[in-house]
Amino acid sequence: MKRLYIDFDGVIIDTIPLLYEAFEKNGLSTDSDEDKEKRSKFLETYDFGEIIKDKNILNDSINCINKIIESKRFEISFLSHINSLNEGRVKVRYLRRHFKNITIILVPIGMSKTKMINSKDAILIDDYSGNLREWIEAGGIAIRFSKTLDSKGYKVIDRLDKILDMFDKNGEEIC
């Protein structure tokens, strides 16, 4: 059975635009290097419970993950960066409400996801190209999640259940 890691932010919940909105409301630039440390401090105390809600689910991701589970084709884990322990607690509570038996791996921001697990021959679905590039370099299979199907040079999906069209029941890629 093929290992499948699913990112959280920008894949399951549409947190990124909401975080950018919160930065702007608090006078923080989203692209300025000089505000980078201020953004980091802001995220350490931000109430992620404000944005990690069912109303912010991306492209029916919860139901899509249930379809993937029912297919029994993959060994699924969630693999998500966190900016603070509070963010981690909110994500775990949210995911446990929907999924009782899936492993959740929280990665401190600034550390590569490939340093937390063995990515060799495993699949990562992520929206961030930097994570996907590192995943491939570590011998994994990268699938980009994009609401607009912007591939940025990677295989791309806009719904998580489309992974079922990419791999057969033995976990082999379908050409």
Stockholm file with secondary structure:
# STOCKHOLM 1.0

chainA/1-175         MKRLYIDFDGVIIDTIPLLYEAFEKNGLSTDSDEDKEKRSKFLETYDFGEIIKDKNILNDSINCINKIIESKRFEISFLSHINSLNEGRVKVRYLRRHFKNITIILVPIGMSKTKMINSKDAILIDDYSGNLREWIEAGGIAIRFSKTLDSKGYKVIDRLDKILDMFDKNGEEIC
#=GR chainA/1-175 SS CEEEEECCBTTTBCHHHHHHHHHHHTTCCSSCGGGHHHHHHHHHHCCGGGTCSGGGBSTTHHHHHHHHHHHTCEEEEEEEEESSHHHHHHHHHHHHHHCSSCEEEEEETTSCGGGTSCCTTCEEEESCHHHHHHHHHTTCEEEEECTTCCCTTSEEESSGGGGGGTBCTTSCBCC
#=GC SS_cons         CEEEEECCBTTTBCHHHHHHHHHHHTTCCSSCGGGHHHHHHHHHHCCGGGTCSGGGBSTTHHHHHHHHHHHTCEEEEEEEEESSHHHHHHHHHHHHHHCSSCEEEEEETTSCGGGTSCCTTCEEEESCHHHHHHHHHTTCEEEEECTTCCCTTSEEESSGGGGGGTBCTTSCBCC
//
